[in-house]
Amino acid sequence: MPPPAHPVPSPSRIPSLRRTPHVSHSRAIPTSSAHPHAVPQKQLALDSDDVNAGSQATEAVTAGDEDIDEMSPVRPAVIGSGSHKYAAISKMPPPPTRTIALGERLPAIRPSLSDDESEESAEEEDPKSKLANAMPDTSRSSRRPPVLHCHKYDSVQIQTQTHSAIISAAGHVYVAATGHHVKVYDLSLSESPIFTLDGKDMGLKELKATSLEFCPAYAAQDKGRYVWIGAKDGHMYELDVTTGQLAGTRPSVHLNAITRILRHGDRMISLDDNGKVTIWTSGVAGEGLRLASAQVRASRISDRQGFVAMLAGKLWTSAREATTPGARGPSVRLYDILTPGSATRSVLPTEHVGMVTSGTVLPSHPNHVYLGHEGGFVTIWSTATGDGTPVCEEVMRISNSDVLCLEGINDRLWVGGRNGTIAAYSVESRPWVMTNNWVAHLNSQSVLPLQKIAVDPYSIDKIGRLCVYSIGRDDHVKCWDGLLGADWQDVELFKLEKGFSQFRNITILFISWNIGATKTEQLSGSKENSSFLYDALNSVSSPDIIVFGLQEVVPLDKANVAKFLKKKKGLEGASTTLHVEHRRWADKLVGAVAFALPDERYKLLYTKELVGLLSCVMIKTKEFSSTRDCAAHTISRGVGGRFGNKGAVAVRLVIDDTSLCFLNCHLAAGHRRVRDRNADAAAIIEHEKLFPNIETEDEALSFVGGGDGAMALDHEIVFMSGDLNYRIDQRRDVVVSSVQQNTFQSLLIHDQLTKEMKTNIRLRSFMEGPITFPPTYKYDLHSGEYDTSEKRRIPAWCDRVLWRARDVTRVEQLHYRRYEPDISDHRPISAAFRVLVKSIQHDARSKAKEEVEGQWSMREMQLLMEARAFYAEQLLL
């Protein structure tokens, strides 16, 4: 007989709904084992991964794979000590009642909490979850630094101990003011300064430079020749960079330190911290702007501005003070300083964001202004309004750390942050897409915050490139290709790959199982147990690579974790010294391959362990000669990354010229810990030092995205398998009933991983084949029944196999299935793939590369013309 449409569990199955009986007076009841509300003096065992990161390490890891955030019986608090413990029961009012008239419609049935009430709606309504899913897609970003090859040197080091260098550029020439010294560099000649000047060299008693900028000029030979220097005492100086001589002086233009100098068309604008603005214009008709003959006009803005920039013809400012409590965000004030008597406009972002740090206009979106904020936000302002007052159209969260600098270049938004990296974003889609991300500034292997990203419009005419330079706290100035030409060529060359590569198919078989700390000898008895490995290994004909991924090979208790923390890691490879249980299972798997596939010879390429995890990778002997650059690594993710009871074992190899990465994972357990699982997955696939990097150019051709093989996402094809622990957001009775009636396909829309693969920025690029088997977790041992323990966990597809590929057509899934051994609370799964691998013909590739470089030269000329027109329109040229 089929179950009722809405089965009502018995009270014994609803421990989370148990409540203390109503009593007329508060009292204390002695606890005893016979009392229904007694509290056991022995504390319940907790799962190692369900302990909060702030817990003490000695209490963090205990036996079993229990989900502590599953609903457990509610018991009264225990007071007293020793043999005089009492359970306090407070006086509770009776629950409200409702009378339903005859024929009146019954209310909807409320799911019981003991059945692990679905949190789908809560997740969808959580603003933090929405914000995380709206962050840019980083899965396909290139890590190749866009080095500029037109300079003889692509960087210079500014010697300063205070990280206070002020820098401006014009073509090959870079001028840096560092306190009492001014240095002039010509990167076409040397990485050392061609002039090093101080106040005495320029005939001054004392010079303390606080700002500088190249001034506009009419004559081509004068563009990028004269640089204006603002001083702490309010004086202004003009330096001829071709001679190193002082060309003009204007004393006491400001009464305070000149904090900024801006170029705008044929004018210069200087500002001090007291709010005075000076507009400089040419004093001689038809001649360029020169300091000695320039005419000045003063204006005022609010003092102590933390952010100042000329954007879309207006002076945009924002104070450096913290946001007023209760305000939506920092106030942004706009001044039309070029029009005397114009009104000041004040605008606010639509959401609460941090203080303004930077701003820019994107050439591909000239009617918008982008402001960077502390807290990782970017606000987007439309300037195409009727009254000229910008309107905040959108607020984007692009990072978890502050946006320190921002620059719009071509069709990309360049962002610099505290981690020393520069990221370039395409803003066309929602969410944004990070197309590039590279480490720009580091010192002794430590990344350092960026201080400035700036575009040099003069470089278009002077060197025929669009140069972007960045300044970091490592005292270096780095030069970058603003058009990202190498990445454009890489994309075009990939389109021609079939013309210079030969392809062949290989078959890869994955077998994944959380064995629940069972012994090898337990895999016997019933046909389902004894024939499992044989059946799985023969699920596809003669696989070229076999990847075994086991989880919970040993119990995840404190003793085992401590043992593994102290144990010295063995040498990587087939001879690695393994824990005794890992060795027994590795031997069992090797023997099973020999028995199930007697006509083929396999070589054990890797065995690698991490506490409960074990990865064994075997490859056909005849394929071994085609394999190179093999490596393995482990990532601990338990208890804030300190323990290996959760984490991953990563193995990589290159076969022919195709790079493969295999991730055997065990992610955070617990129904409600979706974010923890997402964090584990992100930490694994974005680990920056997962494998040794590849240094030779020919070997690097096997990797993608400008990567060197150090990260998982550098590989052309990545497989992620194991006990990923994602659950089903449905009531237990609904899930069990669906499985019994073979209608479990309807549950996939409630599967947490399925939902995350649609929205999560780290998982969007992964794919999964159709799931045609029932949930693989959690079973009673030696039974076909889902968990009948007190917790009655909701069945779930915890065990999965995902993959991502640069070209999705090169991976074809052959099967995806489960098996029925009953010695663990998980059912094992297997997945087989036909993978197309390539062998590059290097001579043919060189010819194709020359063809692409020629195409880029023509495209670059067009982009440079468009960029020049834009910077002229913005009055920067």
C-alpha positions, 0 to 999 in steps of 0.5 A: 500500500503506498504511503499517505500523501502527507504522512505524519511521523509518530512522536518518537520520530520527532525528537526536535518537537519534544517539549517539557509538559506544562506545569503550574509552577516552576520547579526543579526535577531531579534527573535520572535515567528513568525520567523522560527529560533526563540529560545523559551525563555523557556528552554526545559525540560530535562530528569533527567538521561540525565543530565551529572554527573557534572551538578548542583544537583538543575538542574539535575532532571526534569520532564519526560523521555526525551532523551536529547541526541536524535537529536533536532532541531539546532537553532542559538545561542542567543546573547544579553539580555532582549528584545534585543535578536538576533539569530546570523547567520554566513555566510555559503558556499553553500553545494557541488553539484554533477552531476550524468550522465544519467545511472550512479549508484546513491549513497547510501541513507544517513540516516537522523539524525532526525531518530537517525542515527545508531551508531553501527559502531561508537561503534564497532570502538571505541577503549575504547569500544573494550578495555572494552569488552576485560577485564576479565570475572568477572561474575563467580568469587568466593569471598571465601578467600582461607585461608591456614589451615596448619598454626596454624595462618593464618596471623600475624600483623607487628607493623610498623607505616610506612608500610615499613616492608620487609618480607620473608617466609620459611614454618612456619617461617616468618621474617620481617624487620621493620627499626631498628628491625628484628622480627622472627615469627613461625606460628606453635607456635604463632602469636607473634614474637619468636625473636625481635632483634635490632642492639644492640642485634646482636652486632651492633651499628646501623641497618637499614634493607632495604632488606632480603631473605632466602639463599639457602642451600644443607642440608635439615635442613639448608633450610630456616634457614639462612636469609640475611639482607641488610642494608642502609649502604651497609652492609650484615648480616646473621641471624640464625632464629632458634637461633636468633643469628647473623651468619655472617657479610660482611661490605661495600659490597655496597656503597649504600643501598641494595635495593633488595636481590634475590635467584637464584639457589645456588647463591644470588644476591644483588642490590643497587640503584646506579646500582651495582649488586653483585653475591654471590656464595659458597666459599667452594665446596660441602657446602651451601652458607654462607655469611662469606665464600661466593665469590662475583663478581660485575656487573652493571645495570642502576641505579634507577630501579623501578622494578627488578626481576629474570625471566626466567634466566635473570634480568628484570628491568624497571626504575621508571621514567615516560614513555618518551613522544611519547614512546609506553611504559616503556623501559624494560631492560634485563641483563644476569648477570650470564654470564660476558660480555653479552650484555644488551637487551632493549625491548618495549611493543607493546602498551602504558602502565604504568610503570612496577610494578611487574613481574612473570612466570606462571607455566602453561606457562613457556615460557612467562613472565607476567609484571604488569603495572600501569593503570591496564595493563599486558603485555605478553612476549614470551621468546621462541625466536631465539636470546633470546630477549623477544617479547611482544605478547599481552597487556591485560587490566585487571583492571581500577586501577594499577596492584601493584603486580603479581604472577604466581601460578599453572595455575592462575595469582594472581594480587593485586591492590589498592582496597585491593583485590587479584584476580586470573585469568585463562589466557587460554581463551580470554578474561581472566576469573577471577576465584577468587576475595577476600578482602585480606587486610582491616583496619577499614572496609576500603580496603587498597592497597597491597604491595606484593604477593609472593609464598613460594617454601619452604612451599612445603617441609616444610609443604606440602602445596603451601603457598602464602603470601600477605602484605598490608598497614594494616600491616598484612601478610596473608597466602593463599592456592596457589592451591585454593583447596576449590574452586576445592572441591566446583566444584566437590561437585556441580557435586554430588549435585543431590545425596544429595538433593531433588528437586521440581519445583516452578513457578515464574511470572514477570510483568514489566511496566514503567507506566509513572506516570499514576494513578491507576484509568486510568487503565480502559475503553478499554478492553486492559486497564481494563483486562491487570492485569487479563490477565497477572496474568493468563498467567501462571497457579497458579504461586508460586511467583509473582514479580511486577516491576513498573518504573516511578510510580511518575514523575521524577522531582526535587520536587519528587526526593527531597521529596524522598531524605528527606523522612525517609526510612520506615521499610522493609516489607509489612507494609513499609510506601510508598509514596501515589502513590506507596501505591495506586499501591501496593494496586491495584496489591494486589487486582488484584491478589486476583481478578485474582487468587481467588482460591489461597491465597498469602502473600505480602512478600515485597513492596519496593520503590525507587523514581519512582521504586516499587517492590511487591513480593507475594508468596503463603501462603503454600510456605511461611514456606519454605522461609527464609533470606528475604531482600530488598535494593535499589541502586541509580544510577541517576546523578552519584549515588546521585539520585534515579530517576534511579537505582534498587530495589533488593529483595532476598529470600531463598526458601528451599535451593535455593537463589533467587534475583529479581532486578527491574531496571530503567537504564540510558535513551538515545539512545547513553548512552550504556556505562552509562547503562552498568555502571548502570547494573554493579553497581547494580549486583556488589554492595558489600553490597546489602543484610545482609550477612549470617553467619551460614555455613548451610545457606551459602550453599544456595549461590554460588561462596563462597559468603555470600549473600551480593551481587546479584551474590552470589545467585544461580538464579538472575532475572534482569528485568525492563526498562533497556532502551537499544535501537535499532541501526537502523533508525526510518523508518526502525524500524517502517516499520519492525514492520508494516510488522511484520519482526521486528525479523531482528532488534534483531541483532541491539538491544543494549542489545543483543549485550552487552550480547555477549560481556559485561563482566557483562552481558555475564552470563545473558540469555534472552528468544526469543523476539517474540513481537514488541518493547515496547517503545515509544508510543503516549499516548492512541495510537498504534502509535510510538512516533510522537513528535518532537523527533520521538524516535526510537522504542526499546525493553526497557522493558526486563527480564533477568536471570542467574543461576549456573545451566542453566538447572534449569530455564525454561522460560514458556513465554515472552510476552507484553500487550496492555494498552495504558495509558503509553508510554511503553507497559508492559511485563510478563515472567514466569519461571519454577524453580527447587529448592533444599532441601539439605540432610545434612548427605548425603552431609557430606558423599559426602564432605568426598569423595571429600576431599579424591579426593583432597588429591590425586590431591593436591599431584600431583599438589605439585610435579609439583609445586616443579619441576617448582620452581626447574627449576626456581632456586628458590629451 
